[in-house]
Amino acid sequence: MDIGYRLTDVELDEIIQLILQKYGYDFRNYARTSLTRRIARCMNIANLKTLYELKYNLINEPSFFTWFLETLTVNVTEMFRDPLFYKDLREKVLPALASYPIIKIWHAGCATGEEVFSMSILLHEAGLLNRTKLYATDLNPANLERARKGIISMEQTKEYTINYIQSGGKNDFSVYYTAHYQSAIIRKEFRSNILFAQHNLAVDQVFNEFQLICCRNVMIYFNRELQNHVFKLFYNSLSPKGYLAVGIKESLLFTDVKEQFESVSAATRIYRRKN
Ligand SMILES: C[S@@+](CC[C@H](N)C(=O)[O-])C[C@H]1O[C@@H](n2cnc3c(N)ncnc32)[C@H](O)[C@@H]1O
């Protein structure tokens, strides 16, 4: 399928610089092929035929940039995504976290919240929710706005129910949300311990110490250098013996902090800080 205008390497750098200087978002260390493809997709949807038109809109139309940012980043997510990962959390991670009087968990790149809502349900079922603080961050403010409302797709609840059962869930999944027209809303009690905030993994710093960090399907869009930087940020944000979970296609194998972690589950990419 032809997706229209393809930026050259030099043009891509120009756009990256423009976004950095005008809006402060740093895409310099994102994987270039996928970034080029996604910019082409944005241009196609917005019916922009030239680099000049793209630059003009980015410079003169802040509302265009809001849309562009939302369309540029991949926001795909679901509840209990990769159910076996959640099964491993139930069986291998939560029992260890139970020994802490207060548990702090960070979801970095939380998109529209489905991942942190799943974690909240898991914690509730393990009897740990009332002493857990969940921090869910993302680069994209539009994602956070939706996440704060607790809205999930009604159409997908069937799929989420299957994921939930495969993750070892024993309840009726529908007790966790209320239906509201075409949407479903996660019940308030499973959202009240969650703090949603904007945080950019490429430029922002450590902001707390956590017993578990989940950053799934985010670093796949970064180049090696940025992945390395973010893994170091996570190392410095974890308490000794803290857990780190990344996406099934992500790994810390090629990073500087590799030796500082041990594997808890190779298949579901859960690691633990050695000390
Ligand atoms: C594919 S979604 C993953 C959502 C969820 N973690 C999951 O696995 O279902 C990737 C998310 O990473 C966010 N993201 C991309 N770059 C980021 C950055 N530099 N800092 C924080 N979040 C970022 C995007 O806005 C998007 O919401």
Ligand as a Chemical Component Dictionary entry (heavy atoms), coordinates in Angstrom:
data_LIG
# 
_chem_comp.id                   LIG 
_chem_comp.type                 NON-POLYMER 
_chem_comp.pdbx_formal_charge   0 
_chem_comp.three_letter_code    LIG 
# 
loop_
_chem_comp_atom.comp_id 
_chem_comp_atom.atom_id 
_chem_comp_atom.alt_atom_id 
_chem_comp_atom.type_symbol 
_chem_comp_atom.charge 
_chem_comp_atom.model_Cartn_x 
_chem_comp_atom.model_Cartn_y 
_chem_comp_atom.model_Cartn_z 
_chem_comp_atom.pdbx_ordinal 
LIG C1  C1  C 0  2.287  0.714  22.239 1  
LIG S1  S1  S 1  1.918  1.733  23.636 2  
LIG C2  C2  C 0  2.181  0.582  24.955 3  
LIG C3  C3  C 0  1.118  0.676  26.004 4  
LIG C4  C4  C 0  1.205  -0.353 27.129 5  
LIG N1  N1  N 0  2.443  -0.239 27.850 6  
LIG C5  C5  C 0  1.022  -1.760 26.610 7  
LIG O1  O1  O 0  2.005  -2.493 26.467 8  
LIG O2  O2  O -1 -0.119 -2.135 26.300 9  
LIG C6  C6  C 0  3.369  2.785  23.688 10 
LIG C7  C7  C 0  3.179  4.014  24.569 11 
LIG O3  O3  O 0  4.468  4.576  24.825 12 
LIG C8  C8  C 0  4.329  5.980  24.865 13 
LIG N2  N2  N 0  5.638  6.596  24.642 14 
LIG C9  C9  C 0  6.336  6.709  23.484 15 
LIG N3  N3  N 0  7.490  7.373  23.690 16 
LIG C10 C10 C 0  7.540  7.676  25.012 17 
LIG C11 C11 C 0  8.461  8.369  25.827 18 
LIG N4  N4  N 0  9.594  8.889  25.318 19 
LIG N5  N5  N 0  8.201  8.507  27.148 20 
LIG C12 C12 C 0  7.041  8.004  27.680 21 
LIG N6  N6  N 0  6.111  7.346  26.950 22 
LIG C13 C13 C 0  6.360  7.180  25.631 23 
LIG C14 C14 C 0  3.310  6.273  23.773 24 
LIG O4  O4  O 0  2.710  7.540  23.937 25 
LIG C15 C15 C 0  2.340  5.107  23.941 26 
LIG O5  O5  O 0  1.294  5.453  24.799 27 
# 
loop_
_chem_comp_bond.comp_id 
_chem_comp_bond.atom_id_1 
_chem_comp_bond.atom_id_2 
_chem_comp_bond.value_order 
_chem_comp_bond.pdbx_ordinal 
LIG C1  S1  SING 1  
LIG S1  C2  SING 2  
LIG S1  C6  SING 3  
LIG C2  C3  SING 4  
LIG C3  C4  SING 5  
LIG C4  N1  SING 6  
LIG C4  C5  SING 7  
LIG C5  O1  DOUB 8  
LIG C5  O2  SING 9  
LIG C6  C7  SING 10 
LIG C7  O3  SING 11 
LIG C7  C15 SING 12 
LIG O3  C8  SING 13 
LIG C8  N2  SING 14 
LIG C8  C14 SING 15 
LIG N2  C9  SING 16 
LIG N2  C13 SING 17 
LIG C9  N3  DOUB 18 
LIG N3  C10 SING 19 
LIG C10 C11 SING 20 
LIG C10 C13 DOUB 21 
LIG C11 N4  SING 22 
LIG C11 N5  DOUB 23 
LIG N5  C12 SING 24 
LIG C12 N6  DOUB 25 
LIG N6  C13 SING 26 
LIG C14 O4  SING 27 
LIG C14 C15 SING 28 
LIG C15 O5  SING 29 
# 
